[in-house]
Amino acid sequence: MIDIATNADEQLSPTDVAILDATRACVVDFGVRRTTLTEVARRAGVSRPTVYRRWPDTGSLIAELLVRELRTIVGETMPEIGLGRDRLVRGIVAGAAAIRANAVFAKIFRTDTDLMLTYVFGRLGRNQRTLIELFATAIRLGHDDGSIRAGDAEQMATMLLLITQSAVQSAGTVEPLLAGAQFDAELARAIEGYLLPPRDKDCDDS
């Protein structure tokens, strides 16, 4: 597996960590639109030029925060052992649940949905490419151990990303009908069905 499961802060300076921690607190308290670099600098205990030298605007700082949040979630939820298909199903379902429960993502979904579309879903950015690489690596392992059907690993990983993004983005909308453990179970079935080799599908249908 690609190594993104390490501490998301380990390559950052203490000042960078303080700024990102302050940004997280601002987003949770105020939402994205009301988060300013001035308030971030005040909470981080640094000068505004110190923040500007690292991130020129709020957008780039929020984007970096979301990268850190997602890296942390993946590091905590993606299994490191087991068959490729099992890793993916358990990891994606647990990761999706963690994103829905994450204070930063929850705040943005609640108050700044259009900005979430820009930062997370509107373009193929660092988060998406990292997840595609992670999924593709697990798919190749599943090809080797026979637990995942044949197919182009990168293309399959991209489709898994689309399935997961749609599920996370729409979870609040369908909550009256499907939520909690039932939501996780249905998402697991959807991913499992997409990845199953034909012979396993035949067995399940019999």
Sequence and secondary structure as in RCSB ss.txt:
>XXXX:A:sequence
MIDIATNADEQLSPTDVAILDATRACVVDFGVRRTTLTEVARRAGVSRPTVYRRWPDTGSLIAELLVRELRTIVG
ETMPEIGLGRDRLVRGIVAGAAAIRANAVFAKIFRTDTDLMLTYVFGRLGRNQRTLIELFATAIRLGHDDGSIRA
GDAEQMATMLLLITQSAVQSAGTVEPLLAGAQFDAELARAIEGYLLPPRDKDCDDS
>XXXX:A:secstr
  S  S TTTTS HHHHHHHHHHHHHHHHH STT  HHHHHHHHTS HHHHHHH SSHHHHHHHHHHHHHHHHHH
HHS SSS HHHHHHHHHHHHHHHHHH HHHHHHHHH HHHHIIIIISS  HHHHHHHHHHHHHHHHHHHHT S S
S HHHHHHHHHHHHHHHHHHTTTTTTTS HHHHHHHHHHHHHHHH  HHHHHHHH 
